[in-house]
Amino acid sequence: MPDEIIQQYISLVRFLGQAIGDQFEFVLHAFDTDGDMYIAEIINGQLSGRSKDSPITQFALDLINNKTYLDQDYLVDYKTKTQQGKLLQGSTFFIKNNQQDLLGMLCINMDYSKQFEMADDIIRMLNLPINIRTAEMVDSRPEAEDDFAEVLSESLHDIILQVVGADQLNENVQLTQEARVDIVARLEERGVFQIKGSVSQVAQILGVSEPSIYRYRRMIPKN
């Protein structure tokens, strides 16, 4: 994304954060000069526990790799969950040029727990015998993982675990080169290497050098 466009959207995100309030998290994703995606700005990141150093989510990577932006200008009202289990409502706007190339994404996550808390307070105040799903019930009820379109990861390590699985990354497990290439292939397929800093992080997790990761990527069979 050109610098002047990034700055315009950064100003927009900051404006929305002040104008709309702290119940909404605003995240601007952009591509750097190497084509890697990073968080250019985030406002009210305390809602998800994320910062500008946090990675793009796997859900957002899937949107990019599936080229969802070619058919839709935005997505609204999907469910998201933080690493701490807090439920949010998400929406994403695709930033595109006239040729429909993706330049970035503006994501908004809303914390709707306060609305439930207000409803609870009113019902208790009026002493109404109404059975509604309270904020506590919403936050604590069991949910299947498939119920969520997006899990808001605070670190790249979380993203990698979503793709690979903690069992394979156990420090007591000695991975063969074939196994490491297979892991890298899965990360490549899911677009993890589009995240800024991913090569270094994957190398650290697998206990190999960054050149090894690039070599493993070249060893991935071509379809």
Buried (B, 14 or more C-beta within 10 A) or exposed (E): BEEEBBEEBBEBBBEBBEEBEEBBBBBBBBBEEEEBBBBBBBBBBEBBBBEEEBBBBBBBBBBBEEEBBEEEEEBEEBEBBBBEEBBBBBBBBBBBEEEEEBBBBBBBBBBEBEEBEEBBEEBEEEEEEEEEEBBEEBEEEEEEEEEBBBBBBBBBBBBBBBBBEEEBBEEEEEBEEEEBBBBBBBBBEBBBBBBBEBBEBBBBBBEBEEEBBBBBBEEBEEE
